[in-house]
Amino acid sequence: MIFKLFEKKNGNWKDDTLSGLTVALALVPEAIAFSFIAGVDPIIGLWSAVFLGLVTSGFGGRPGMISGATGAIAVVVAKAVDIGNQRGAELGIDDLGLQYMFATVMIAGLIQGVVGALKLGRFIRLVPHPVMMGFVNGLAILILLAQFEVFQSPDGHWLPGNQLWVMGGLALATMAIIEFFPRLTKAVPSILVAILGIGLLSYFGVVDTKTVSDVLLEGTGSAELKGSFPPLVWPGDIVWNLETTLLIGGIAVTVAMVGLIESLMTLQLIDDMTDTRGQGNRECFAQGGANVLSGLFGGMGGCAMIGQSLINIKSGGRGRTSGIVAALALTFFIMVGGPVIGEIPMAALAGVMFMVVIGTFEWASFQTFGKVPKIDVLVIIVVTLVTVLLHNLALAVLVGVIMSALSFAWESAQHVRMNPHDEPDGTRIYRLQGVLYFGSVREFSERMSPATDPDNVIIDFKEARVADYSSLEALNAITERYRNAGKTLHLRHLSPECRQMIRAAGNLVDIEVAEDDPHYHVVNM
């Protein structure tokens, strides 16, 4: 990394508290922006961030990780809101779109809870490092691109010259404070100093620039940030027929999977940065509970936020206290401190996120060219592009995992060796080396020659293993070919587990038992 933004260190109450306040300030514009994406009132996004942050910080599996309303979830739940609004217009129900969203979020939370209870979060370990690098790079680029909207007017054009220069200067000043203030003292998080310092310039009228209140005014027509504690809600107007159940259930599954993938990937990233280990299954369970609670209180749901999580880590937040303080501080901002928070310059928050981008992007990616296998470089590039172009994190990770898996399967298939050897009695022995599985069975079958081989043939598995059902079917098929040719095929040096697999699939092969059979375990089917 160009700047040493993230240092491995232990947190304490002071660091966690100050970091939590910093994160709370950074959560406000993000939650507002994601609410606009979902098509709901900004207060809904803000309260979602409160419930998500409070529950996951207190009960989740990754201390120091911040959860809240996210863009990835907002894009998905927006579909539920749109469909609900359309049906509400037909039925004369004004808030049916919100009810669809609440139901979707609660069902998604239940799914995530089941994933955690079944301990399926461990599968994040199967994500290869190139996929992780592409995921991180794609997110960093998305965060970068999102900041440019701050420097634009609602119609998508750049702000007038003077305003643009002022905002650019404030953003650069914020970045400079974040980078150089720690050289003076580390007693206070430099990000908090930067936000408050630039914020005071705006509050006292030293500079006239775009603020959080201006963003609210552009999106809702009101610059006021204030809301009371939300009441419990229940989507009682939804008619649960088969069509509605499949529709909401399908969106809920997408929300659950997108949320879990982004959360677990963020967890793994923070693990690497802090040299600690989180608990993926516990995080899945906590995310599910948080989303159920968010839906019950009229929230839009969410998941881990990589930008805010990195701000927290950079500011010294390592414990659960940081996330809890952030949630409580955000509650205070919503209910009491709206006028003050509204004066925070958007340029300061953009400058913070620019520094997060610099610290997040895996600059080592450029060093992989020519030094690692080409397929790994391709995986990094593809995952990055899918993340940036499609804004679909789950799809990007899935594409990367599939590419890596196919590459592994192809490479493994190339390492299957068959060395024929003829004994004095005329028996031909094929010494097999490698793993016999779906990727290598074709080459294995083509190398066997029932028509030209002698009457007795032995396949020696001393340096090989049978891995899956495809390999069993291949063995059954090749045995049948030798039998039809009037010849006998024996399998030698199979482990007890392999012999049991073959017997279970069908007693079609003649297994020759040897005393020096290896004892290893095969892949469970």
HUBEL-V121214 format. One record per residue. N is the residue number from 1. RES is the residue in three letters. OMEGA is omega in whole degrees, 0 to 359 (none if undefined). D_FIRST is the distance of its C-alpha to the first C-alpha in whole Angstrom. Layout:
{{N RES OMEGA D_FIRST} {N RES OMEGA D_FIRST}}
This chain:
{{1 MET 181 0} {2 ILE 179 4} {3 PHE 178 6} {4 LYS 185 7} {5 LEU 187 8} {6 PHE 180 9} {7 GLU 177 12} {8 LYS 178 14} {9 LYS 179 18} {10 ASN 180 21} {11 GLY 175 22} {12 ASN 184 26} {13 TRP 181 28} {14 LYS 180 27} {15 ASP 181 23} {16 ASP 181 24} {17 THR 180 27} {18 LEU 178 25} {19 SER 179 22} {20 GLY 177 25} {21 LEU 179 26} {22 THR 181 23} {23 VAL 181 22} {24 ALA 178 26} {25 LEU 181 25} {26 ALA 181 23} {27 LEU 188 25} {28 VAL 183 28} {29 PRO 179 27} {30 GLU 181 25} {31 ALA 178 28} {32 ILE 182 30} {33 ALA 181 29} {34 PHE 175 29} {35 SER 177 32} {36 PHE 179 33} {37 ILE 182 32} {38 ALA 180 34} {39 GLY 181 37} {40 VAL 180 38} {41 ASP 180 38} {42 PRO 179 35} {43 ILE 179 36} {44 ILE 178 36} {45 GLY 180 33} {46 LEU 179 32} {47 TRP 175 35} {48 SER 178 33} {49 ALA 179 30} {50 VAL 183 32} {51 PHE 179 33} {52 LEU 183 30} {53 GLY 183 28} {54 LEU 184 31} {55 VAL 183 32} {56 THR 178 29} {57 SER 181 28} {58 GLY 188 31} {59 PHE 184 32} {60 GLY 184 29} {61 GLY 182 27} {62 ARG 175 23} {63 PRO 180 24} {64 GLY 179 21} {65 MET 184 21} {66 ILE 177 22} {67 SER 179 25} {68 GLY 176 27} {69 ALA 183 28} {70 THR 179 26} {71 GLY 181 26} {72 ALA 178 26} {73 ILE 181 29} {74 ALA 180 30} {75 VAL 183 31} {76 VAL 183 33} {77 VAL 177 35} {78 ALA 178 36} {79 LYS 178 38} {80 ALA 179 40} {81 VAL 181 41} {82 ASP 181 42} {83 ILE 179 44} {84 GLY 178 45} {85 ASN 179 46} {86 GLN 180 48} {87 ARG 177 50} {88 GLY 178 51} {89 ALA 179 52} {90 GLU 184 54} {91 LEU 181 55} {92 GLY 179 55} {93 ILE 188 53} {94 ASP 188 50} {95 ASP 182 47} {96 LEU 178 48} {97 GLY 177 44} {98 LEU 179 43} {99 GLN 176 45} {100 TYR 181 43} {101 MET 180 40} {102 PHE 180 41} {103 ALA 180 42} {104 THR 182 39} {105 VAL 181 37} {106 MET 178 39} {107 ILE 177 40} {108 ALA 178 36} {109 GLY 177 36} {110 LEU 178 39} {111 ILE 180 37} {112 GLN 177 34} {113 GLY 178 36} {114 VAL 178 38} {115 VAL 179 35} {116 GLY 181 34} {117 ALA 179 37} {118 LEU 177 37} {119 LYS 179 34} {120 LEU 179 33} {121 GLY 180 29} {122 ARG 183 29} {123 PHE 176 28} {124 ILE 179 25} {125 ARG 181 24} {126 LEU 179 25} {127 VAL 182 22} {128 PRO 182 21} {129 HIS 177 17} {130 PRO 177 17} {131 VAL 178 19} {132 MET 180 16} {133 MET 178 13} {134 GLY 178 16} {135 PHE 181 16} {136 VAL 180 13} {137 ASN 179 12} {138 GLY 178 16} {139 LEU 180 16} {140 ALA 180 13} {141 ILE 177 15} {142 LEU 178 18} {143 ILE 179 17} {144 LEU 183 16} {145 LEU 181 20} {146 ALA 182 21} {147 GLN 181 21} {148 PHE 178 22} {149 GLU 179 26} {150 VAL 184 26} {151 PHE 181 26} {152 GLN 175 29} {153 SER 181 33} {154 PRO 181 34} {155 ASP 176 36} {156 GLY 179 32} {157 HIS 178 33} {158 TRP 178 30} {159 LEU 177 32} {160 PRO 188 34} {161 GLY 183 33} {162 ASN 180 33} {163 GLN 181 32} {164 LEU 180 29} {165 TRP 179 28} {166 VAL 180 28} {167 MET 177 26} {168 GLY 179 23} {169 GLY 178 24} {170 LEU 178 24} {171 ALA 178 20} {172 LEU 178 19} {173 ALA 177 21} {174 THR 180 19} {175 MET 180 16} {176 ALA 179 17} {177 ILE 180 18} {178 ILE 184 15} {179 GLU 190 13} {180 PHE 181 16} {181 PHE 179 19} {182 PRO 178 17} {183 ARG 176 18} {184 LEU 179 22} {185 THR 176 22} {186 LYS 181 20} {187 ALA 181 24} {188 VAL 179 23} {189 PRO 182 20} {190 SER 179 18} {191 ILE 178 18} {192 LEU 178 22} {193 VAL 181 23} {194 ALA 181 21} {195 ILE 181 23} {196 LEU 181 26} {197 GLY 179 26} {198 ILE 179 26} {199 GLY 179 28} {200 LEU 177 31} {201 LEU 179 31} {202 SER 185 32} {203 TYR 181 34} {204 PHE 174 36} {205 GLY 178 37} {206 VAL 176 35} {207 VAL 177 33} {208 ASP 185 34} {209 THR 181 31} {210 LYS 183 31} {211 THR 177 31} {212 VAL 178 31} {213 SER 178 34} {214 ASP 178 34} {215 VAL 177 32} {216 LEU 181 35} {217 LEU 179 38} {218 GLU 186 36} {219 GLY 187 36} {220 THR 184 39} {221 GLY 178 41} {222 SER 181 41} {223 ALA 185 39} {224 GLU 176 40} {225 LEU 181 37} {226 LYS 179 39} {227 GLY 177 41} {228 SER 181 43} {229 PHE 187 42} {230 PRO 176 42} {231 PRO 174 45} {232 LEU 178 46} {233 VAL 177 46} {234 TRP 182 47} {235 PRO 186 48} {236 GLY 182 51} {237 ASP 180 52} {238 ILE 175 50} {239 VAL 187 53} {240 TRP 170 52} {241 ASN 184 53} {242 LEU 181 52} {243 GLU 181 50} {244 THR 180 48} {245 THR 180 47} {246 LEU 182 46} {247 LEU 181 44} {248 ILE 179 43} {249 GLY 179 42} {250 GLY 178 40} {251 ILE 180 38} {252 ALA 177 37} {253 VAL 178 36} {254 THR 178 33} {255 VAL 182 32} {256 ALA 183 32} {257 MET 178 30} {258 VAL 180 28} {259 GLY 181 27} {260 LEU 181 27} {261 ILE 181 25} {262 GLU 181 22} {263 SER 183 23} {264 LEU 176 23} {265 MET 177 19} {266 THR 177 18} {267 LEU 180 19} {268 GLN 179 18} {269 LEU 180 14} {270 ILE 174 15} {271 ASP 182 17} {272 ASP 183 14} {273 MET 185 12} {274 THR 181 15} {275 ASP 176 16} {276 THR 181 20} {277 ARG 177 22} {278 GLY 181 23} {279 GLN 185 27} {280 GLY 182 26} {281 ASN 178 30} {282 ARG 178 31} {283 GLU 177 28} {284 CYS 181 30} {285 PHE 180 33} {286 ALA 177 32} {287 GLN 179 30} {288 GLY 179 34} {289 GLY 180 36} {290 ALA 180 34} {291 ASN 176 34} {292 VAL 179 38} {293 LEU 179 38} {294 SER 179 36} {295 GLY 180 39} {296 LEU 179 42} {297 PHE 174 41} {298 GLY 179 40} {299 GLY 182 37} {300 MET 180 35} {301 GLY 180 33} {302 GLY 181 29} {303 CYS 179 26} {304 ALA 180 23} {305 MET 185 21} {306 ILE 181 17} {307 GLY 181 16} {308 GLN 177 19} {309 SER 179 18} {310 LEU 174 14} {311 ILE 180 16} {312 ASN 180 18} {313 ILE 180 15} {314 LYS 183 14} {315 SER 177 17} {316 GLY 180 18} {317 GLY 180 20} {318 ARG 184 21} {319 GLY 180 24} {320 ARG 182 27} {321 THR 183 28} {322 SER 179 25} {323 GLY 178 26} {324 ILE 177 29} {325 VAL 179 29} {326 ALA 180 27} {327 ALA 180 30} {328 LEU 178 33} {329 ALA 178 31} {330 LEU 175 31} {331 THR 178 35} {332 PHE 180 36} {333 PHE 183 34} {334 ILE 189 36} {335 MET 185 39} {336 VAL 192 39} {337 GLY 182 36} {338 GLY 182 36} {339 PRO 180 37} {340 VAL 180 35} {341 ILE 180 32} {342 GLY 181 33} {343 GLU 179 33} {344 ILE 179 29} {345 PRO 177 28} {346 MET 179 26} {347 ALA 179 24} {348 ALA 179 22} {349 LEU 176 21} {350 ALA 178 20} {351 GLY 177 18} {352 VAL 182 16} {353 MET 174 16} {354 PHE 179 14} {355 MET 175 11} {356 VAL 178 11} {357 VAL 181 11} {358 ILE 181 8} {359 GLY 183 6} {360 THR 186 8} {361 PHE 179 8} {362 GLU 181 7} {363 TRP 177 6} {364 ALA 179 8} {365 SER 182 11} {366 PHE 180 12} {367 GLN 182 12} {368 THR 183 14} {369 PHE 179 17} {370 GLY 183 20} {371 LYS 178 19} {372 VAL 179 19} {373 PRO 183 22} {374 LYS 181 23} {375 ILE 179 24} {376 ASP 177 20} {377 VAL 180 19} {378 LEU 179 21} {379 VAL 178 21} {380 ILE 182 17} {381 ILE 183 19} {382 VAL 180 22} {383 VAL 178 20} {384 THR 182 18} {385 LEU 180 21} {386 VAL 179 23} {387 THR 185 21} {388 VAL 187 21} {389 LEU 184 24} {390 LEU 182 26} {391 HIS 182 24} {392 ASN 185 26} {393 LEU 181 23} {394 ALA 179 26} {395 LEU 181 27} {396 ALA 179 23} {397 VAL 180 23} {398 LEU 179 27} {399 VAL 180 26} {400 GLY 180 23} {401 VAL 179 25} {402 ILE 179 28} {403 MET 180 27} {404 SER 180 25} {405 ALA 179 29} {406 LEU 177 31} {407 SER 179 29} {408 PHE 180 29} {409 ALA 180 33} {410 TRP 180 34} {411 GLU 180 32} {412 SER 180 34} {413 ALA 180 37} {414 GLN 185 37} {415 HIS 174 37} {416 VAL 183 41} {417 ARG 175 43} {418 MET 181 47} {419 ASN 180 49} {420 PRO 179 53} {421 HIS 181 55} {422 ASP 177 59} {423 GLU 179 61} {424 PRO 181 65} {425 ASP 177 66} {426 GLY 178 65} {427 THR 177 62} {428 ARG 180 59} {429 ILE 173 55} {430 TYR 177 52} {431 ARG 184 49} {432 LEU 178 46} {433 GLN 180 43} {434 GLY 182 40} {435 VAL 177 40} {436 LEU 182 42} {437 TYR 188 41} {438 PHE 182 41} {439 GLY 185 39} {440 SER 186 41} {441 VAL 181 44} {442 ARG 179 45} {443 GLU 179 45} {444 PHE 182 47} {445 SER 181 50} {446 GLU 180 50} {447 ARG 179 50} {448 MET 185 53} {449 SER 181 56} {450 PRO 184 59} {451 ALA 185 62} {452 THR 180 61} {453 ASP 177 60} {454 PRO 185 63} {455 ASP 180 65} {456 ASN 181 63} {457 VAL 179 59} {458 ILE 171 56} {459 ILE 184 53} {460 ASP 182 51} {461 PHE 183 48} {462 LYS 180 48} {463 GLU 181 44} {464 ALA 179 43} {465 ARG 176 43} {466 VAL 191 44} {467 ALA 188 41} {468 ASP 183 43} {469 TYR 178 46} {470 SER 179 45} {471 SER 177 46} {472 LEU 178 49} {473 GLU 178 50} {474 ALA 178 50} {475 LEU 178 52} {476 ASN 182 54} {477 ALA 182 55} {478 ILE 177 55} {479 THR 179 57} {480 GLU 178 59} {481 ARG 178 59} {482 TYR 180 61} {483 ARG 178 63} {484 ASN 178 64} {485 ALA 179 65} {486 GLY 183 67} {487 LYS 184 64} {488 THR 178 63} {489 LEU 178 59} {490 HIS 174 58} {491 LEU 185 54} {492 ARG 174 54} {493 HIS 173 51} {494 LEU 177 50} {495 SER 178 49} {496 PRO 180 51} {497 GLU 179 48} {498 CYS 180 48} {499 ARG 180 52} {500 GLN 177 52} {501 MET 183 50} {502 ILE 178 52} {503 ARG 181 55} {504 ALA 181 54} {505 ALA 182 53} {506 GLY 185 57} {507 ASN 184 59} {508 LEU 183 59} {509 VAL 179 58} {510 ASP 184 60} {511 ILE 177 57} {512 GLU 183 58} {513 VAL 177 57} {514 ALA 183 56} {515 GLU 183 56} {516 ASP 176 53} {517 ASP 179 51} {518 PRO 179 47} {519 HIS 176 46} {520 TYR 182 43} {521 HIS 178 42} {522 VAL 179 42} {523 VAL 178 40} {524 ASN 180 42} {525 MET none 43}}
